[in-house]
Amino acid sequence: QDFSLSMYFRQAWRDPRLSYNHDEANNNKIRLMDESWNYFWVPDTYFRNEKSASFHKVTVNNRLINVNSSGHVWYVMRLTITLTCPMRLEMFPFDFQKCPIQFESFTNTMNDMFFGFLPKPVDLPDEIKPPQFQLLYYELVDCSSNYTSGAYPCAEISFTLQRDIGYYVIQVFIPSVLVVILSWVSFWINIDGVPARLCTLGLLTVLTITSATSSVNATLPRVSYIKAIDVWLIMCLIFVFCALLEYAFVNVAARNGVRIRTPIVRKAPLEVSPQPTAENLPPKTLPKPQMQTSASSYSYKQVCIDSDEGTDQVGRGCC
């Protein structure tokens, strides 16, 4: 990854060859003309982690150089630079990043010059805020390195940044939660509603999560490790895919005749057996008249009602 910024790059040093008698001057500081920096020594400072840079020349060269009577030089230029920032994205978008600015001398070794920081090395206005990050603090680091040609001075300002997750909450997390909940609506739709369950809710939710994953990764570098947002989107994809598999399982079970039925058992209407009388019995075998009908004179019959077909079916495994 990289980051870009526009800044005023200020350098100060002392060159005794540029000292002069203050009594002969109108003031204690002299502003030199443009292009005068080409005629005396200036530090050969470059940005070690630079990718591209440019000077500002509208409407004039944005450079300033002052010299005082003791030979102290104040050199200011306005730059727009793009710097590399080695980011680790395992916790993206809940990550913290350290992005450095490294200043190094190109030809002068540590025997000739060294880098130091001004009392206030970084002056950032309060109204300037990065769009996706929050600047927590910065550190001053000595990054001097030894090369085959010698040891060269280097100074580094390391910015610690925290990513702002508001964009991802609105654009990724909340929509993905709603899509997963939408996929669960298919559980309450009849299995005969194939277009509603399969096309409208099943495939639509899977494609929505897939497209969201692609749009998030399109703005990030192609890394070989998994990120925190990838774990979230993969779990959402698993939920909506399982909802689609649930419909396939229920549909196959229904076509194979495995269907859950809840039988309703009720008793058939009572049938009263005819009572023996004097007309239908022989005279010698006329029994004594009975005062009440016993419960044994009634026959009961259990009837199963198929809740799906709505007809009475006697003796269908209900006893």
C-alpha positions as CSV (number, residue, x, y, z in Angstrom):
1,Q,0.0,0.0,0.0
2,D,1.0,3.6,-0.3
3,F,-0.2,7.0,0.9
4,S,0.1,10.5,-0.5
5,L,0.5,13.9,1.2
6,S,1.4,17.5,0.4
7,M,3.7,19.1,2.9
8,Y,6.2,21.9,3.6
9,F,9.7,20.3,3.9
10,R,11.9,22.5,6.0
11,Q,15.6,22.1,6.4
12,A,18.1,24.2,8.4
13,W,21.9,24.1,8.6
14,R,24.9,26.3,9.1
15,D,27.4,27.2,6.4
16,P,30.2,29.5,7.7
17,R,31.0,30.5,4.1
18,L,27.6,32.3,3.9
19,S,28.1,34.4,7.1
20,Y,28.4,38.2,6.7
21,N,28.9,41.3,8.7
22,H,25.6,42.3,10.2
23,D,26.5,46.0,10.5
24,E,26.6,46.3,6.7
25,A,23.2,44.7,6.2
26,N,19.8,46.2,6.7
27,N,18.5,43.3,8.8
28,N,19.6,40.1,10.4
29,K,18.1,37.9,7.7
30,I,18.4,37.9,3.9
31,R,16.1,36.2,1.5
32,L,18.0,34.9,-1.5
33,M,16.6,35.0,-5.0
34,D,15.0,32.1,-6.8
35,E,17.4,29.5,-8.3
36,S,20.1,30.7,-5.9
37,W,20.2,27.3,-4.3
38,N,22.0,26.1,-7.4
39,Y,25.1,28.1,-6.5
40,F,25.9,26.9,-3.0
41,W,25.8,23.7,-1.0
42,V,22.4,22.3,0.0
43,P,21.8,18.9,1.7
44,D,21.3,16.0,-0.7
45,T,18.2,14.7,1.1
46,Y,15.9,12.3,-0.5
47,F,12.9,10.2,0.7
48,R,14.0,6.6,1.0
49,N,10.4,5.1,0.7
50,E,9.3,7.4,-2.0
51,K,7.3,6.2,-5.1
52,S,6.8,9.6,-6.8
53,A,7.2,13.3,-5.9
54,S,6.8,16.7,-7.5
55,F,7.5,20.3,-6.7
56,H,4.8,23.0,-6.8
57,K,5.4,25.7,-9.3
58,V,2.0,27.5,-9.5
59,T,2.1,30.4,-9.7
60,V,5.9,30.6,-8.8
61,N,8.4,28.1,-7.5
62,N,7.2,27.2,-4.0
63,R,10.6,27.5,-2.5
64,L,12.1,29.8,0.1
65,I,15.7,30.2,1.3
66,N,16.9,32.6,3.9
67,V,20.4,33.3,5.3
68,N,21.3,35.2,8.5
69,S,24.6,36.8,9.4
70,S,26.0,33.8,11.3
71,G,25.6,31.6,8.2
72,H,22.5,29.7,9.3
73,V,20.4,28.8,6.3
74,W,16.6,28.2,6.3
75,Y,15.4,26.2,3.3
76,V,11.7,25.5,2.7
77,M,10.0,23.8,-0.2
78,R,6.5,22.6,-0.9
79,L,6.2,19.0,-2.1
80,T,3.5,16.4,-3.0
81,I,4.9,12.9,-2.5
82,T,3.6,9.3,-2.6
83,L,5.3,7.0,-0.1
84,T,5.1,3.3,0.4
85,C,3.5,2.0,3.6
86,P,4.0,-1.7,4.5
87,M,0.6,-2.6,5.9
88,R,-0.5,-5.9,7.5
89,L,-4.2,-6.5,6.8
90,E,-5.0,-9.6,9.0
91,M,-7.3,-7.5,11.2
92,F,-8.8,-5.4,8.4
93,P,-10.9,-3.2,8.9
94,F,-10.1,-3.2,12.6
95,D,-6.4,-2.7,12.0
96,F,-3.7,-0.2,13.1
97,Q,-1.0,0.7,10.7
98,K,2.4,2.4,10.9
99,C,3.3,4.5,7.9
100,P,6.8,6.1,7.9
101,I,8.5,9.0,6.2
102,Q,12.2,8.3,5.8
103,F,14.8,11.1,5.1
104,E,18.3,10.0,4.0
105,S,21.4,11.5,2.6
106,F,22.4,10.3,-0.8
107,T,26.1,11.0,-0.9
108,N,27.2,12.4,2.5
109,T,28.1,9.8,5.1
110,M,27.7,10.2,8.8
111,N,31.2,11.6,9.0
112,D,30.1,14.6,7.0
113,M,26.6,15.3,8.2
114,F,23.8,14.0,10.5
115,F,20.0,14.5,10.8
116,G,18.2,16.0,13.7
117,F,14.6,17.2,14.3
118,L,13.3,20.6,15.0
119,P,11.6,21.3,18.3
120,K,8.2,20.8,16.6
121,P,9.0,18.4,13.7
122,V,5.4,17.8,12.7
123,D,2.8,20.6,12.5
124,L,-0.5,19.2,11.5
125,P,-3.5,21.6,11.4
126,D,-6.6,20.4,13.3
127,E,-8.9,20.8,10.3
128,I,-6.9,18.3,8.2
129,K,-8.0,14.7,8.8
130,P,-7.4,11.7,6.7
131,P,-10.6,10.3,5.1
132,Q,-10.2,6.7,6.1
133,F,-7.8,6.9,9.1
134,Q,-7.4,8.6,12.4
135,L,-3.9,9.8,13.3
136,L,-3.2,8.6,16.8
137,Y,0.5,9.7,17.3
138,Y,3.8,9.8,15.7
139,E,7.3,8.6,16.6
140,L,10.8,9.9,15.8
141,V,13.2,7.1,14.8
142,D,16.8,7.0,13.8
143,C,17.0,4.8,10.7
144,S,20.7,5.2,9.8
145,S,22.0,2.3,7.8
146,N,25.3,0.8,6.8
147,Y,25.9,0.2,3.1
148,T,28.9,-1.1,1.2
149,S,30.0,2.5,0.6
150,G,29.6,3.6,4.2
151,A,27.1,4.6,6.9
152,Y,24.6,7.1,5.8
153,P,22.4,9.3,8.1
154,C,18.7,8.7,8.1
155,A,15.8,10.1,10.1
156,E,12.2,8.7,10.2
157,I,8.8,9.9,11.3
158,S,6.5,7.0,11.9
159,F,2.8,7.8,11.9
160,T,0.4,5.4,13.8
161,L,-3.0,5.3,12.1
162,Q,-6.3,3.6,13.1
163,R,-8.7,2.8,10.3
164,D,-12.2,4.3,10.5
165,I,-14.7,1.4,10.3
166,G,-17.8,3.6,9.8
167,Y,-17.8,3.1,6.0
168,Y,-17.6,-0.7,6.3
169,V,-20.3,-0.9,9.0
170,I,-22.7,0.9,6.6
171,Q,-21.6,-0.7,3.3
172,V,-20.7,-4.2,4.4
173,F,-21.7,-5.4,7.9
174,I,-25.3,-4.1,8.1
175,P,-26.3,-5.2,4.5
176,S,-24.8,-8.7,5.0
177,V,-26.7,-9.2,8.2
178,L,-30.0,-8.2,6.5
179,V,-29.2,-10.6,3.6
180,V,-28.7,-13.5,6.0
181,I,-32.0,-12.7,7.8
182,L,-33.7,-12.5,4.4
183,S,-32.5,-16.0,3.5
184,W,-34.2,-17.4,6.6
185,V,-37.6,-16.2,5.4
186,S,-37.6,-19.2,3.0
187,F,-38.2,-21.5,6.0
188,W,-41.8,-20.2,6.3
189,I,-42.6,-20.6,2.6
190,N,-44.4,-23.7,1.4
191,I,-42.2,-26.3,-0.4
192,D,-44.4,-26.1,-3.4
193,G,-43.4,-22.4,-4.0
194,V,-40.2,-23.2,-6.0
195,P,-39.7,-19.7,-7.6
196,A,-40.1,-17.9,-4.3
197,R,-37.7,-20.2,-2.3
198,L,-35.2,-21.1,-4.9
199,C,-34.8,-18.1,-7.2
200,T,-36.0,-15.1,-5.2
201,L,-34.5,-15.9,-1.8
202,G,-32.0,-18.8,-2.4
203,L,-29.9,-17.8,-5.3
204,L,-30.4,-14.0,-4.8
205,T,-28.9,-14.0,-1.3
206,V,-25.9,-16.2,-2.3
207,L,-25.1,-13.9,-5.3
208,T,-25.5,-10.8,-3.1
209,I,-22.9,-12.0,-0.5
210,T,-20.6,-13.1,-3.3
211,S,-20.7,-9.7,-5.0
212,A,-20.1,-7.9,-1.7
213,T,-17.0,-10.0,-1.1
214,S,-15.7,-9.1,-4.6
215,S,-16.3,-5.4,-4.2
216,V,-14.5,-5.3,-0.8
217,N,-11.4,-7.2,-2.1
218,A,-11.3,-5.1,-5.3
219,T,-9.9,-2.1,-3.3
220,L,-7.3,-4.1,-1.4
221,P,-4.0,-5.6,-2.4
222,R,-4.0,-9.3,-3.3
223,V,-2.6,-10.9,-0.2
224,S,-2.2,-14.6,0.5
225,Y,-3.6,-14.6,4.1
226,I,-7.1,-14.3,5.3
227,K,-8.5,-11.0,6.6
228,A,-11.0,-10.4,9.4
229,I,-13.6,-9.1,6.9
230,D,-13.1,-12.3,4.9
231,V,-14.1,-14.4,7.9
232,W,-17.2,-12.3,8.3
233,L,-18.3,-12.6,4.7
234,I,-17.5,-16.3,4.5
235,M,-19.7,-17.0,7.5
236,C,-22.5,-15.0,5.9
237,L,-22.1,-17.1,2.7
238,I,-22.2,-20.3,4.7
239,F,-25.5,-19.2,6.4
240,V,-27.3,-18.4,3.1
241,F,-25.9,-21.5,1.4
242,C,-27.2,-23.7,4.2
243,A,-30.6,-22.1,3.8
244,L,-30.5,-23.0,0.1
245,L,-29.5,-26.6,1.0
246,E,-32.4,-26.9,3.4
247,Y,-34.9,-26.3,0.6
248,A,-33.2,-29.0,-1.5
249,F,-33.3,-31.5,1.3
250,V,-37.0,-30.8,2.0
251,N,-37.9,-31.0,-1.7
252,V,-36.2,-34.4,-2.2
253,A,-37.8,-35.8,1.0
254,A,-41.2,-34.7,-0.2
255,R,-40.8,-36.3,-3.6
256,N,-39.8,-39.6,-2.0
257,G,-43.0,-39.7,0.1
258,V,-41.4,-38.8,3.4
259,R,-43.9,-36.3,4.6
260,I,-44.7,-35.6,8.2
261,R,-48.5,-36.0,8.9
262,T,-50.3,-35.3,12.1
263,P,-53.2,-37.8,12.4
264,I,-56.4,-36.7,14.2
265,V,-58.0,-39.5,16.1
266,R,-61.7,-39.4,17.0
267,K,-64.4,-41.8,18.1
268,A,-67.1,-42.9,15.7
269,P,-70.8,-42.2,16.6
270,L,-72.2,-44.6,19.1
271,E,-74.3,-47.5,17.6
272,V,-76.9,-48.8,20.0
273,S,-77.5,-52.6,19.6
274,P,-81.2,-53.6,19.3
275,Q,-82.8,-54.7,22.6
276,P,-84.4,-58.1,22.7
277,T,-88.2,-58.0,23.0
278,A,-91.1,-60.4,23.2
279,E,-91.7,-60.2,19.5
280,N,-88.2,-61.3,18.4
281,L,-87.5,-63.9,21.1
282,P,-89.1,-67.3,21.6
283,P,-91.6,-67.4,24.5
284,K,-89.5,-69.9,26.5
285,T,-86.3,-67.9,26.3
286,L,-87.8,-64.4,27.1
287,P,-85.2,-62.7,29.3
288,K,-86.0,-60.4,32.1
289,P,-86.5,-56.8,31.0
290,Q,-83.5,-54.6,31.6
291,M,-84.0,-51.3,33.2
292,Q,-80.9,-49.6,31.6
293,T,-78.5,-50.1,28.8
294,S,-75.1,-51.2,29.9
295,A,-71.9,-49.9,28.4
296,S,-71.1,-53.3,27.0
297,S,-74.0,-53.1,24.7
298,Y,-72.3,-50.3,22.8
299,S,-69.5,-51.0,20.2
300,Y,-66.9,-48.4,19.6
301,K,-64.8,-47.9,16.5
302,Q,-61.7,-45.7,16.1
303,V,-61.5,-43.7,13.0
304,C,-58.3,-42.0,11.6
305,I,-58.8,-38.8,9.7
306,D,-56.0,-38.0,7.3
307,S,-55.3,-34.3,7.8
308,D,-54.1,-34.0,4.2
309,E,-56.9,-35.8,2.4
310,G,-59.8,-34.9,4.7
311,T,-61.5,-38.4,4.6
312,D,-62.3,-41.0,7.2
313,Q,-60.1,-44.1,7.0
314,V,-60.9,-46.9,9.4
315,G,-58.1,-49.0,10.9
316,R,-55.1,-47.2,9.3
317,G,-52.6,-47.9,12.0
318,C,-54.3,-45.8,14.6
319,C,-55.1,-48.4,17.2
